[in-house]
Amino acid sequence: MPEKRHAEVVGGGFAGLAAACALAKHGWSVRVHERADQLRPSGAGIYIYENGLRVLETLGAYDEAVQGAPFAHTREMRDENNNVLSVHRWDPSKRVFSIKRQQVITALANAARRLGVEIALGSEAIGATPDGTLVMADGRTLKADLIVAGDGVNSKIRDSLELVAKRRALPDGAIRVLIDKTPEEIASGDGGTTIENWSGSLRILYTPVSPTEVYIALTMLDADKRATQTPIDKDYWKKAFPHWSDLIDRIGDQGRYDRFEYIRLKSWSSGKVAVLGDAAHALPPNIGQGAGCSMMNALALAVFLDREPDMAKALTAWERNERPMTEHTQRISVFLGLPTTWPSPLRRAFLTLAGKSKWMVAQRTKTARHVPTGT
Ligand SMILES: Cc1cc2nc3c(=O)[nH]c(=O)nc-3n(C[C@H](O)[C@H](O)[C@H](O)COP(=O)(O)OP(=O)(O)OC[C@H]3O[C@@H](n4cnc5c(N)ncnc54)[C@H](O)[C@@H]3O)c2cc1C
């Protein structure tokens, strides 16, 4: 029997764990290196659409990932007076769940372990070379047939290979937290409505993610230092959203501010190193598809490496096939973020139009409707 090919995967996030599951399913021996001492994603909640759900199904992580999570069927856009500007109802034939991030990561990690993947915690990599050598922070060097860089937006592996063509900090960012539902919210039963509420350039996104918890994302311009402050400046947020005062009080002292970024690479691979997820294509979260694209590209990587024994040819074919959908997703996400810096009346007009225009809705939902390679 031929020896199993071996992959060293850097990063225990959506990209790294999905790649680990997919490669292991295709017969590789796989080890994941996560620098933190636990698999604990930051960012509280996440939307996973039909495309990402199909990947989770293929990888054997779906049931655990979505357990108890609401089907996010409706999204309401509201203005500073809490008036509804537009209502988008999700096509019921296409799934979308709003879920706690930890639940999806745990489900992927459990699926990976069932497939024989070793997950090394507290294990930091600092660079790689195209010949398949991974350099660890503790000085070790590890050889592999494939190295996967899923180490996020500040990827050291990507940077050691000088792959960045464009990296841009965007004008806005977010603070994300999970809060407990009130007894009234639990009793109301409808966990499927997301409320996106704007006031000037500030936004509160209210998303139920479990029978007992709500995911709150506060977004703002990076230049607005009172808004980016953590623990959040409650007086500031209450002044902008008086109708959400009780909710703002429930946020407590948790939360971290993250600025949005855009990244494009010269190439998604260099020799035996493939770059995945935010490391390869960070994007603003305006259509909730960063993790979706990460997981699609991770599964596709294993499929292309299976189809074509020549690694260089396989990696080229993988990138040629997957990159257009990822770049569409980046373009539309950046486009939908443009109004963040516009005056309120103009932004309101744009968002109302974007919610009603069939063409815009089709562009926005194209990634979710895409059938990922290997599913
Ligand atoms: C506000 C906001 C909302 C979002 N909402 C959505 C959404 O609803 N739906 C969606 O699909 N996407 C969403 N995204 C995007 C999504 O969070 C990212 O695209 C996704 O987390 C990328 O996964 P990743 O595995 O590439 O990177 P990460 O999630 O950043 O994971 C990288 C992992 O690598 C580890 N690591 C880093 N460096 C090293 C190293 N040197 N050695 C070892 N380990 C290392 C880190 O500790 C981390 O665990 C959102 C993003 C933001 C900012």
PDBQT file of the ligand as one rigid body, heavy atoms in Angstrom, charges set to zero:
ROOT
HETATM    1  C1  LIG A 401     -17.596  41.184  12.563  1.00  0.00    +0.000 C 
HETATM    2  C2  LIG A 401     -17.416  39.940  11.751  1.00  0.00    +0.000 A 
HETATM    3  C3  LIG A 401     -18.515  39.150  11.473  1.00  0.00    +0.000 A 
HETATM    4  C4  LIG A 401     -18.380  38.023  10.665  1.00  0.00    +0.000 A 
HETATM    5  N1  LIG A 401     -19.487  37.282  10.398  1.00  0.00    +0.000 NA
HETATM    6  C5  LIG A 401     -19.381  36.201   9.585  1.00  0.00    +0.000 A 
HETATM    7  C6  LIG A 401     -20.531  35.407   9.286  1.00  0.00    +0.000 A 
HETATM    8  O1  LIG A 401     -21.643  35.677   9.777  1.00  0.00    +0.000 OA
HETATM    9  N2  LIG A 401     -20.377  34.327   8.462  1.00  0.00    +0.000 N 
HETATM   10  C7  LIG A 401     -19.155  33.989   7.917  1.00  0.00    +0.000 A 
HETATM   11  O2  LIG A 401     -19.073  32.997   7.176  1.00  0.00    +0.000 OA
HETATM   12  N3  LIG A 401     -18.045  34.717   8.207  1.00  0.00    +0.000 NA
HETATM   13  C8  LIG A 401     -18.131  35.802   9.026  1.00  0.00    +0.000 A 
HETATM   14  N4  LIG A 401     -17.021  36.538   9.328  1.00  0.00    +0.000 N 
HETATM   15  C9  LIG A 401     -15.720  36.132   8.736  1.00  0.00    +0.000 C 
HETATM   16  C10 LIG A 401     -15.114  34.973   9.511  1.00  0.00    +0.000 C 
HETATM   17  O3  LIG A 401     -15.036  35.266  10.883  1.00  0.00    +0.000 OA
HETATM   18  C11 LIG A 401     -13.714  34.690   8.990  1.00  0.00    +0.000 C 
HETATM   19  O4  LIG A 401     -13.724  34.678   7.584  1.00  0.00    +0.000 OA
HETATM   20  C12 LIG A 401     -13.228  33.341   9.503  1.00  0.00    +0.000 C 
HETATM   21  O5  LIG A 401     -13.092  33.383  10.909  1.00  0.00    +0.000 OA
HETATM   22  C13 LIG A 401     -11.906  32.970   8.853  1.00  0.00    +0.000 C 
HETATM   23  O6  LIG A 401     -11.478  31.744   9.369  1.00  0.00    +0.000 OA
HETATM   24  P1  LIG A 401      -9.943  31.379   9.391  1.00  0.00    +0.000 P 
HETATM   25  O7  LIG A 401      -9.882  29.991   9.914  1.00  0.00    +0.000 OA
HETATM   26  O8  LIG A 401      -9.331  31.713   8.094  1.00  0.00    +0.000 OA
HETATM   27  O9  LIG A 401      -9.281  32.405  10.428  1.00  0.00    +0.000 OA
HETATM   28  P2  LIG A 401      -9.486  32.530  11.986  1.00  0.00    +0.000 P 
HETATM   29  O10 LIG A 401     -10.904  32.304  12.349  1.00  0.00    +0.000 OA
HETATM   30  O11 LIG A 401      -8.873  33.833  12.352  1.00  0.00    +0.000 OA
HETATM   31  O12 LIG A 401      -8.628  31.344  12.603  1.00  0.00    +0.000 OA
HETATM   32  C14 LIG A 401      -7.228  31.351  12.566  1.00  0.00    +0.000 C 
HETATM   33  C15 LIG A 401      -6.718  30.424  13.650  1.00  0.00    +0.000 C 
HETATM   34  O13 LIG A 401      -5.306  30.309  13.515  1.00  0.00    +0.000 OA
HETATM   35  C16 LIG A 401      -4.684  30.454  14.777  1.00  0.00    +0.000 C 
HETATM   36  N5  LIG A 401      -3.336  30.966  14.516  1.00  0.00    +0.000 N 
HETATM   37  C17 LIG A 401      -3.010  32.203  14.080  1.00  0.00    +0.000 A 
HETATM   38  N6  LIG A 401      -1.673  32.300  13.889  1.00  0.00    +0.000 NA
HETATM   39  C18 LIG A 401      -1.155  31.083  14.201  1.00  0.00    +0.000 A 
HETATM   40  C19 LIG A 401       0.162  30.569  14.163  1.00  0.00    +0.000 A 
HETATM   41  N7  LIG A 401       1.196  31.332  13.787  1.00  0.00    +0.000 N 
HETATM   42  N8  LIG A 401       0.367  29.279  14.532  1.00  0.00    +0.000 NA
HETATM   43  C20 LIG A 401      -0.688  28.501  14.903  1.00  0.00    +0.000 A 
HETATM   44  N9  LIG A 401      -1.956  28.950  14.962  1.00  0.00    +0.000 NA
HETATM   45  C21 LIG A 401      -2.200  30.221  14.594  1.00  0.00    +0.000 A 
HETATM   46  C22 LIG A 401      -5.595  31.434  15.523  1.00  0.00    +0.000 C 
HETATM   47  O14 LIG A 401      -5.402  31.334  16.923  1.00  0.00    +0.000 OA
HETATM   48  C23 LIG A 401      -6.965  30.971  15.065  1.00  0.00    +0.000 C 
HETATM   49  O15 LIG A 401      -7.471  29.930  15.862  1.00  0.00    +0.000 OA
HETATM   50  C24 LIG A 401     -17.116  37.665  10.143  1.00  0.00    +0.000 A 
HETATM   51  C25 LIG A 401     -15.995  38.443  10.443  1.00  0.00    +0.000 A 
HETATM   52  C26 LIG A 401     -16.139  39.578  11.238  1.00  0.00    +0.000 A 
HETATM   53  C27 LIG A 401     -14.917  40.403  11.537  1.00  0.00    +0.000 C 
ENDROOT
TORSDOF 0
